[in-house]
């Protein structure tokens, strides 16, 4: 699916991280190489994160690392 594949770069970016991270919409645009529609939950989840908050005032997204021990 095209909508899934455009988030592969975001997935790879997040996989290198170990803590919660805040990205602006512009930063996400730069990572995925195009204008941001809505983050794909499956790509974010595969990287071990969830979208914690979308802040439209600051135009940023807060990703929280999923506690891997609670997934078992």
C-alpha positions, -999 to +999 in steps of 0.1 A: +000+000+000+013+034-010+002+051+023+021+025+043+053+027+023+058+064+026+062+059+063+091+034+061+116+062+066+097+073+097+097+037+109+135+034+104+141+068+121+121+058+151+137+023+154+171+040+161+156+058+191+153+045+227+132+072+244+101+093+238+106+118+210+088+150+199+089+158+162+074+188+145+052+183+114+081+199+094+106+174+108+083+145+099+078+159+064+116+160+060+119+124+072+092+110+049+101+132+020+067+146+015+039+166+032+025+149+062-011+136+061-015+115+093+012+092+107+005+056+099-002+038+132+012+005+119+046+020+109+049+038+142+038+007+161+063-015+142+090+008+154+079+003+190+061+037+194+026+050+197+014+085+189+009+100+223-002+135+213-007+156+182-002+192+191-017+214+165-006+246+183+031+237+181+025+216+150+043+186+165+037+150+173+048+133+205+057+096+201+059+075+232+080+043+234+058+013+240+067-007+271+078-040+255+073-059+287+036-051+287+031-066+252+038-102+264 
